[in-house]
Amino acid sequence: MTREERCKLAIEKGFIYNPENGLIYNRYGKHTKPTSDGYISINIHFQKINYKLKGHQFAWYWVNKECVKEIDHINGIRTDNRILNLRSVTRNQNQWNRQTAKGYYWYKRDKKWKSKIYVNNKEINLGTYNTEEEARNAYLAAKQIYHVI
């Protein structure tokens, strides 16, 4: 079953989305709770099969009547499904707002910290640094320039 079919089925089954507070309610008026991965998830039973649907995907469909591959929670909070906190992005863009900086590492050969960033699948070398903090700051500064949505 496609994601769009799951969204339509969820609506048929009585699920309702409130764009202002981001909550999704089942047909009994109870709002859905986060799962172990931290996301809101909807369980839909149809013809003895249980289908799962992420809450942010359902919210996007409810408002925009379309399914997109990737949806980003702008503030990084997985349970915040308010429509103003959701945006359609590419897979690559969805990785940009990760809380942990991954653009630096210890360069064993030179015994220094090296910093780099990827833009459109191309690596940009940001230089080598004496401390981890300098390398991290160089990456974070470049991230502000190149990873703006």
N, C-alpha and C positions, 0 to 999 in steps of 0.2 A: 504494500500500500504506500503510495507516495505521500510526501509531507502535506501537500495540498489536500489530498483525500482525507488524511488524518485531521487536518484543521476543520474541514467541512463536517466530518463525522463528529468532532468534539462539539461543534455548534449544534448539530442535530441532537446530540445527547444532553444538551442543556448547559454546557459550559459558557460562562459569561466573563468578559474581561472589562475591567474598569481602567481606562487610560490614565486617569488622574492619580490614582494611588498604586496602580500596577498590579493589583490583586486579581486573581482568577478564581471564580466561584463555580462550584459544581451545581447540579440541578437542585440540590438541597440547601443551597445558600452558604455552604462552608467553603472557605478559601483554601486553596492548595498549599501544601507545606513543602519546604525544601527537601531534596533527597540527599543522600550521602555525598554526592559530588558538589553540593552547594547550590544547585540550580533548582528552580521550580519545575516540576514535571507533572504532566497530565497522563493518567492511565485511562485508556478507552477500551472497553470490552465490546467486541463485535464478532459475532458468529464464532463464539468460543475461543477467540484469540484476543490476547491482551496487547494493545498497541501503546507505545509511549510517545509522548510529544513534549518537547521542551517548551516551557511557559513563554519564553521570549519569542520563540518562533510563532506560537499561537497569537501572542499579543500583536506582533507585526502583521500577521495575516488579518486579524480582526479589524485593524485600523486601515491597512493599505490594500487589502484584498489581493495580495501576492505573496509568494514564498520566495525567499532569497537564500542563497547558500550560507552566508555568514551574517550574524548580527552581533554587534559589539555593545556591551554595557559601558557607556561612556565613563561612568564613575568607578568602574571595576567591581561593583557589588553585584554578584550574580543573582541575588534575589530581588534587585530593584528593577522591576519590569515596567516602570512608568514609561509611556511612549516617548517622552522627552529625553529619556536616558538611553534610548535604543537608536542605533543607526546601522544601516546596511553598509558593509565593508567587504573587502577582499580578504582571503585567508591571511595574506601577508600583512595587511593593515591591522587585522585583529590581534596580531602578535605585538604590535608596536607599543601598546599601553600596559605591557606586563610590568608588574611592580619591581621585579628583580632585573638588574642590568646584566645583560649577557654579552655585552660588546667588548669585553676586555679579558685578558688571561695572562698567565705567567709564561713568558717566552724564555724557555730554558737555555737556548743557545747564547743569547745576549745577557741573560740573567737580569732581565728587566720586564716590566709590565707592558704589554702591547694592547693597543686599542684599535677597534675597527667597527664599521657599521655597514649594513647592506642596504642598498637603495636599488629598487628594480632588479633584484637578483644579481647585483654587481657589488663586489666588496670595495669599500673605500678605506684605505689605511689611514688611521688618525695619529699614528706615531707610537714611539716607545717612551716609557716613563719610569722613573726611579721608584715610585710608590704606587700601590694599588689604588689609593685615593685619587691620585692624579690621572691615572688611566680611566677610572670610573667617571670622573668629572669630565674628561675629554669626550667620552662616549655619551654621557647625558647631555652635554652641550650640543653635540652633533645630532642627537636624537631630537632635540627641540627644533633644529633646522630642517632635517630631512624627513622626519616622521610626523608631520603635521597633517591631520585629516581635514 
